[in-house]
Amino acid sequence: MDGEKSNKKINISFDEWNVWWQGGEDDKKVKKHHYSAEEAAVSGSMLITLLRHADRVKIACQAQLVNVIAPISANSTVKDGAAWRQTMFYPYMHASKFGRGTALHTLAECGRYDCKDYTDVPVIDSVAVETENGVTLFAVNRSEEEVILDFEPQGYICDSQPEHISLWDEDKYAVNTFENPGRVTPKIQNDIICKDSIITARLNPLSWNVIRV
């Protein structure tokens, strides 16, 4: 009947999600995309959104795995051509490796900005996951400036030094290629500290970050 609420729980699936950019005239559109450091952060933010809504999103399939708009590229034009990881491979890998558990509701206080299509956009996009070994925080700094993050994983004590993995590059347009496959790769940040159960980390500009407690 009209006006009645349903007790049915509707889950959501996403098919062929990804970052995809095409430019130029129609007959010159990019068919094989090299993802930049900036686009890796965008891809990470998409993963954060999916994790944040894990109570409804039960499956999300990435568009491709190899070549075209995929996290792995391969040179098939030469015999025994090498394969290499695109920048956006790493957020996907981190989410799979460190994001298995229970997604937690996170409260974030940060600066905001306006862009072409939206207003009041948070500078920091984040989600926390409770794992068998503790808590993992995934965070994207959308700002082109460094941001200091204070993270309080309530109920958890820093028994050891937290780990902070950061993916970024001083050139936001930097990409991994066949000739230079390791230009943009994750690196350990050694300046993270924990005091009075509050973790303080420096988030690089336009970066994807993994903090493990």
C-alpha positions, 0 to 999 in steps of 0.5 A: 500500500502507498505510504507503507514502509518496507522492512526489506534491506536493499543491498547495492552492487557496483559494476565496472567502476574506475577512474577514466579520463578521455581527451581530445577529438573523438577519433583521438580518444585515449585508449590506454590510460596511464594513471597519475599520482593524483588519480591514484588518490581519486581511486583511493577515495572511491575505495573509501566510499565503498568501504564506508557503505559496506553495510549496503555495498556487497560487491564492487567490480573494477572495470578491468584488471589488465591494460586499457583502464586497468591497475596493471599494464603490460607491453604486448608489442614485444616478445616477453614484454614486461608488466607494471603496476599503475599508480592506482594499483596500490590503493586497491592492493592496500584495501584488499590487504589491510581492509579486511574486517569491520568498517567503523563509523568515523567522525572527521573534523577538517577544512572544506572547499568548493569545487566545480560541481560541489560545495563544502567538500571535506579536505580529508576523506577517510574510513577506519576498519577493525581488523584481526590485528587492530585498526587500519585507517585509510585516508586521502588528502584532497588538498594540494597542501600538506595536512596534519592529521590527528587520529584517535582510535578509541578503545585501542592503545598504541602498543607499538609504533604505528605504520604510515604508508603514503602514496604521492608524488611532488608532481601530481601528474607523474605516472608509472610507465614501461620505461619507469615502472617505479616512479610513483610507489608507496613509501613508509612515512617515518614521522608518525607519532602516538601520544596519549592514544592520539596518532599524529601523521603528516599527510602529503598533498594529494595523497593516499594514506594507510595508517595501521595501529 
